[in-house]
Amino acid sequence: MDDAVDELHGKIITYLGQISQQSLTEGQTEELTKLMAAANDLENIGDLIETNLVTLGLRRREQQVVISDATREVIEEFHPAVARAFDAAMSAVTTKSVEARRVVAAMKQEINRLAESAALHEARRLVAEEPNRLPAYTVEMGVLENLKRIYYFTKRMARAAAPPGENLTGEAANSAFLGTIVVTDDPTVISHNTGQIESGGQYHHLIEDVGTFAT
């Protein structure tokens, strides 16, 4: 997977670099910059899944951590919402769909609600009298935090998909792009390269695979 994405990344960056050498209008330059930003966001999402979530999965097996039924329900509600937002953001980038951008914008309230519910659930889990309580809490919180970070970069992708000089306006824009989701979504804690971009297929399947993490 890494080799395939790295190869595609190289081709995309090379192509965008060639375009940047052309005589571009102000609007075209802005669009090129947004495409580079979307590529970076995709690469960050890939890192979260391939590195962070895979590491958590391996740790869960090594420590024989069993995800509780209650936590599995939380993850199974949270994950599809993030996946829907990601699909909409990919559609916004690849088709320039205004409606797709609005879908991502409108989902912030739902994501916040799910994140808050998950945080309260995990607070209760921390004091539960169960075997491997602390390792289980660490793994479960790690999964939920990474899902929130995936949504953070999904929002950025949708914003980058706006045509030159255009942004979402009104309540939808405010709900999508102002403030932060519950707890922390600071992107500076995630290392990234200059930006890998995938056509959507491999990253889509990576995000879909997160749904099987707790099983």
Helices and strands as residue ranges (DSSP letters): H 2-20, H 26-47, I 48-53, H 54-62, H 69-95, H 98-106, H 108-126, H 133-160, H 170-177, G 187-189, H 201-210
